[in-house]
Amino acid sequence: MPSYRRGLVGLLTVAVGATVLAGLPGTATADSRPAAAIVIPAAGATPEAYVDWLKAKADAGDVDAVEFSKKFQALSADKQKKYLEYINDRRYFDVFAKAVVGEGAARTVMAGGDVVVSSGSDSSASSGGAPSASSGDSSPAAAQARDMWATHWVKVKYFGLEATKVTVKTSYRVRGTNTIKVLPGTAWHKNYIAGTDLTHTPVDEWISAEPGDNAHSETTWTFEWWTGIEETGRHRVWADYSGFKGGYLKME
């Protein structure tokens, strides 16, 4: 598969506990065509055009685009131009694609810290977990069901600006240490890379077999670039009575 076809899914594929430090890849490991030869969307060609594009997103109902635009305009003129170079230069995607696939939290840093891709999780409190078998507590309260949730997210930042983030969430019900029901899962994203579009399939949910007994939620993201190239990434999160257990985003 050509390197460019790995697209944003390659960019967002991350590893558990991994930190990769890298600069801009040279022509020996990346597309040898000069960056100037890459045709980019007009909306991402100049800082002014990019701000107009963000305004259009805000006018269309993206409330976060207003704050993002303020942060972008707060960057120096040089950083604004460099930001656009970063999001439009496909050679960066290859670096992210080389990260080791895994589960959980990860952080990949490049370009001297200008560009950071990371993954992580959030979850509801476990409400103290289940009573131990030795406690002898057989009251109704000890077996009371409670609803919980957990998310797994992956994001990329340029100069500290969160340009793209995808999140999948599992919601579920537990009683003691047992997962008794998986509630409807959800997925959402933000994306401020002009010329790209992100969509996802309906979220699937299930409970894994013993001894895992985890609530799972999964969706498949479709990443479409201005060239018309599409790639897909499977995004999963799972959790149990103690909270978040794992998650990943993998290219298919």
N, C-alpha and C positions, 0 to 999 in steps of 0.2 A: 504494500500500500504506500503510495507516495507520501512524503512527510507532511505536505500541506493538508492532506485529507484527514490527518489526525485532528486538525482543527481545535476547537475549544474543548472538546472532550479530552484530548491529550493534554491540553493546558491545565485542565482541572483534575487530572488523575493524580492521586497523592498517596503517600505511604505513612504507615503508623510510626510515629516518633521520628520520622526522617527529616533531616535538614540538609538541603542541597544548596551550596553556594556556587554561583556561576555568573559569568559576565555574558555579554552578547556573543553567541556562537559565531565562529569564523566561517568562512566560505567552505572550509574543508568538511564541516559537519552540518552545513545548512544550505539552503537554496543559494546558488552562486549568482543568481541574478541580482543586480543592484536594487536597493530599496526603491529608488526613484522610478524603477520600471514597473513597480507594482501599482496597479490601478486601484484607488481607494474611493470610498463613497464621498460625495461632495460634502456631506454633513460632517465628516471627520477630517476634512482637508485643511481647515484653518480654525484657530480658536474662535473667531467670530461666528463661523458657520456651525461650529459645535455648540456654542451657547444658544444659537437660534434653534438648533435641533432639540436641545434640552428644554427650551421654552415650549416648543411644540408638544413635547411629551407631558410637560406640566399642564398645559392647556387641555390635553386629552385626558387628564385625570390622574397623572402620576404625581402624587403629592411629594414624594421623596426627591423628584427631579429638581425642585426649587432649591432645596438645601444643597444638593449635589452641585448645582450650577454655581451657587455662591462659593462653595469650597474650590471649585475649579478656577473661578475668576480670581480667587485670593492667591493662587499660585503666581509666581513671577512669570513674566512673558516667556522667558527661556524654558521654564518648566512646563508651561502650557503647550509649547511646541513639542517639547520632548515627550510629554504625555501622549500626544497624538501620534508621535512616531512609535511609541511603545505599543499602543493598541492596534496600530495598522501594520506593524512589521511581523510577518508570519514567522520569521526566524526565531522569535521568542517561543513560539508554540512548541518547537522541537525540544527545547530545554525542559519544559514541563512534561512532555511526553516521556522523557527518560526517567522520571521519578518512579520508584518502585511501587507497584500496586499493593495496597494493604488496607487495613481497617483502622478506623478511629482517627486520632488527631495527627496532624502533620503540618510541616511548614517548609516551604521552598523559597529561597531568597536569591535574587539575581540583580544584575545591573547595579552593584554597589549598594543594594538596599532599596533602590527605586521601585522595584517590582517584587511583590510578595504574593504567593499563592498559599492558602492555608485551608485546613479542614478542622472541624471540631463538632461538638455536640452540646446540647442543652437538655435538661430533663426536669420533671417535677420532683419534689421531695418524696422520699420513700415512706414518709410518715412513720419512721422508726422501724420499718420492716415488720415481719410477722413474729408473733410470740414463739419462744422456743418450746420444743416438745417437753422439756423438763420443767417448764413453768407450771404445768398442771392447770392452766387457764382454759377452761372449756366454755366460757361464757359466750353469749351471742356477740358481744363486742369484739372478742378475740377473733371471730371468724367474719367480721364485717368486711364487705367488699368495698374497695376504693378504686377510683378512677385515676389513672396516671397517663403521662405522655413523655415522649422523647423525640428529639430531632437530631438529624445529621446535616451539616451544611459544608459547602465548599465555596470559597470566595477568592477573588484576585483583586489586589490593590495596586494602584500606580500612584506613587508619591502620597501614599496614605489614603487615597480616594478609592472607595469600594466600588469598582466599576462593574463587577459581575458577582452575583451570589445566588446559589441554588440551594434549596432546603427541602427536605422530605421529613414528614412527621408521622409518628405512630401514636395512636391513642388507644388505651386498653384498660381492662378492668382486672383486678387481682383480688384474691381472697387468700390470706395467709401467704404462702410462698407460691401459690398456683395462679397462673394466668388463666382466667376463665372466659374472657371475651376480648376480641379485638374490635375496636370501634372504627368508624370510617377514618382512613388516613387522609392526609392533605400534602400538597406540595406547592411551593411558590418560588418566585425568583425576582431579582432586580437585574437590570442589564443596561449599562450606559456605554456600550461599545457600538458606535454608529455602524449601520450596515449589517448587523447580525440580528437574528430573531430566535427566541427560545420558546419552545412549547413542550408540554409533557402529556403523557398518556394518563388515563384514570389510574388512581392509586389502588394497588392490590393489597389485601391484608390477609394474614393467616397466623396461626399459632404453630410453632415448631414442635415436633414430637419430644417426648421425654428422652433424656433428662434435661434438655434445653428449656422447654416450656417458655419460649420467648415469643413476644408479640412482634411480628414483622410487618413493615409497610414498604412498598416498592413502587417506583415509577420509572419510566424511561423518558429521558429528555431528548429532544431533537434540536440540534444546533445548526442553524442555517446561516451561511456567510453570503456576503454580497456577490460572490462568484457563482452562487447557485449550488455549491457543494454542501451536502448535508452529512452529518454524522450523528450517531445516537450513543447515549450513555445510560447505563442502568444504575439507578440510585436507590440504595436500600438502607434502612435503619432497623435495629431490633433492640428489644429491652425486656426486662422482667420486673419482679416485685422490688428489686433493689435499684431500678432505674436503667439508664442507658447501658447497653452491653457492647454495641458495635455498629458500624456503618461504613459504606464505601460508595464511590462513584467510579464505575468501570466502563470503558469503551467496549462496545459490542462489535 
